[in-house]
Each structure stands twice: as C-alpha cells, then as structure tokens.
Amino acid sequence: MGTSIEVPTVLYDVRGILEKNRDTFRDDILNMLNDSRLDFIYDLFERVGSRNGDETLKMGTARRKPTVSSQFRDSLHALMATLSASNPFFVRCIKPNMEKNANKFDADVVLNQLRYSGMLETVKIRRAGFSVRRTFQDFLSRYTMILRDKNHMADERKKCADLLTKYDVTKKEWQLGKTK
C-alpha cells in the first residue's frame, strides 16, 4: 500500500533582494506622517529619514540613506530599551458574582476567575520557593504601617524581621537574606 507523494520543487530568485530591503520612505508619505496630529504616529516617524537626506537616522550616513529595515530595527531597539527600563505591574479585577451585585459573593465564580487568570499557579510557584524578593528598604516602605512599634533606632533588617515574626512566629513562610 505504498503511496508516493510527489513533493513539488520550489525555486527561489534572490536577485535584487538587497535593493528591495533598502527601500526608503517616499517623501510625500513621510511628510504626511510627520505632520500627523496623533502623538503616537508623530513619535513613530519623527526621526525617520527622507530620500532627500534632510533627516537621517543613526544607521544612515551621508552617502547611504537609512533603510526601512534599519529604521524598524532601531525602533524595535528603542522599544526594548523602554520596556527594560520600566517596572510594569498589573491589577487584576475579580467579579464577586456574575450579576455584579453588591455584597454578594459567589465562591465558584471567584475560584474560576482565579484559576483561569493563572493566580493559583502563581501562588504555587511562590510557595515553592520562587518568591518575590524585596530589599529591606522597599519592604519597609510598603508594610511599615502594620508595625505598631515605630522603633527608629533599629536597622532595616531588624524591622523587617520584627514585622514578619509578628505575623508568622514559626518562620516557616519567610527568611531573610543579606540585602533582601
């Protein structure tokens, strides 16, 4: 029962691929995008070079204009630098019931939301020892209001230990390092 499948031959023509990759923006389109009233569009094309060489991007030189691919690459690098420098955080909103009525709590609805949003897995990971590690200073700035004894003389490490011991005397759920 051996059936043979004929695989078609695919031919590639690579002539002119470099020239296609060196396309620059047409001046009229670039001017239109630069004149945009939308901040997002303006910011995207603010530094893009035109064909006549009025503006050049980092990758462009006096004899060679920046290509669309080099402009895209620079834009991507700028985005990655911005993301690396930021400290994003998310707030998850949980509906207490499907009708969104006040003072009504449906445990099954809340559990499903926690399960499908990945929150339960996050808790498991944290309990397995891959917890968030905060510096003593950051931890105190967030939770010092809980500590009634405002001992200003104690060092940050001792204050953190006092605060954590107050809520977990067994010391099974936490531990202190040298800086975190």
Rosetta blueprint (number, residue, H / E / L):
1 M L
2 G L
3 T L
4 S L
5 I L
6 E L
7 V L
8 P L
9 T L
10 V L
11 L L
12 Y L
13 D L
14 V L
15 R L
16 G L
17 I H
18 L H
19 E H
20 K H
21 N H
22 R L
23 D L
24 T L
25 F L
26 R L
27 D H
28 D H
29 I H
30 L H
31 N H
32 M H
33 L H
34 N H
35 D L
36 S L
37 R L
38 L L
39 D H
40 F H
41 I H
42 Y H
43 D H
44 L H
45 F H
46 E L
47 R L
48 V L
49 G L
50 S L
51 R L
52 N L
53 G L
54 D L
55 E L
56 T L
57 L L
58 K L
59 M L
60 G L
61 T L
62 A L
63 R L
64 R L
65 K L
66 P L
67 T L
68 V H
69 S H
70 S H
71 Q H
72 F H
73 R H
74 D H
75 S H
76 L H
77 H H
78 A H
79 L H
80 M H
81 A H
82 T H
83 L H
84 S H
85 A H
86 S L
87 N L
88 P L
89 F L
90 F L
91 V L
92 R L
93 C L
94 I L
95 K L
96 P L
97 N L
98 M L
99 E L
100 K L
101 N L
102 A L
103 N L
104 K L
105 F L
106 D L
107 A H
108 D H
109 V H
110 V H
111 L H
112 N H
113 Q H
114 L H
115 R H
116 Y H
117 S L
118 G L
119 M H
120 L H
121 E H
122 T H
123 V H
124 K H
125 I H
126 R H
127 R H
128 A L
129 G L
130 F L
131 S L
132 V L
133 R L
134 R L
135 T L
136 F H
137 Q H
138 D H
139 F H
140 L H
141 S H
142 R H
143 Y H
144 T H
145 M H
146 I H
147 L L
148 R L
149 D L
150 K L
151 N L
152 H L
153 M L
154 A L
155 D L
156 E H
157 R H
158 K H
159 K H
160 C H
161 A H
162 D H
163 L H
164 L H
165 T H
166 K H
167 Y H
168 D L
169 V L
170 T L
171 K L
172 K L
173 E L
174 W L
175 Q L
176 L L
177 G L
178 K L
179 T L
180 K L
